[in-house]
Amino acid sequence: MPKESYVTRKKIMSLLSDEEVARIGMAEARWPAEGEDYIDLEHPEQGVRRVAGSKPARSGNILPRSAVREQTWSAILSQVEHKS
């Protein structure tokens, strides 16, 4: 698989504004609400996930949809959808 096909945390983070990066830092302190979409930044290749059930043991390094503008989320989805 070509290296370009991998979705990386760095690639996703490069799409964010400074304000959104700051909001992510605050969002990582809490787990997103039930039903909220998010991306696990440690495993962005897994794509968008949805909170279902209880909080996992590790909640850091997540990117909740609510922490970014809709335009940014769309750009992130474009990266995730074109990973393969």
N, C-alpha and C positions, 0 to 999 in steps of 0.2 A: 504494500500500500504506500503511495507517495506521501512524503512528509507533510505536504500541503493539505492533505485531507484530514489531518488531526485537528480537533478543536482544542485550543489551549486556554488556560486561565488568562495568560498574557494577552492573547488575541481578544478575548471577551472584555477584559479590563480596558483595553485600548479604545473601546467603543464608548466608554463612559465619560461624562463630564466630571469636573472636580466635585461639583455639588452631589452628583450621584455616587461617587466614590465615598464621600463623607456619609451619605445616607446608608450605604451598604454597611459601613463600620458600625453604625447604630443598629441596623437591622440584625447584624450577626449576634447582638447581645440578646435578642429574643428569637424564638422560633416562629416562623410564619403561621398565620391562622389556618385552621382547618379549611381545606379546599383551595388554598393559595398556590399558585404556580411558583416554582423556583428552579434554579440550576445549582447543582453541587459543583462548586468551583474546583474541587479536588478531582472530580470526574465529569468534566463538561461533556465528554464524549457520550455520556448516557442521556444527554438531552434534557428537555424540560420534564420536571417531575411535579407532582401535585401532593400537597400535604394530606395525608390520610392517616388518622389514628394519632397515637401519642408521639411525643418528641423523641427522636433517637438520642443515643448517648452523646454523640458528637453533633453540635449544631453550628460550629464555626465554618467559615468558608462557603457560605451559601449566598446566593444572589436571588432575593425574593423579587418577584415581578413588581411589587408595590414600591420598591426602592428606586426604580428607574422610570424615566418618561416612556410613554407608549412608543415613540419613535425609536428610542434606544432598544427597547424590548424587541421590536420588529427587526432591527439590525442584528441583534443577538440571535434571534430565531433563524435568520438567514444564514448565519455562520453554523449553527447547530444542524440545520436541515441539509447543508451542503458538506457535511463532514465526510461522506463516503463517495 
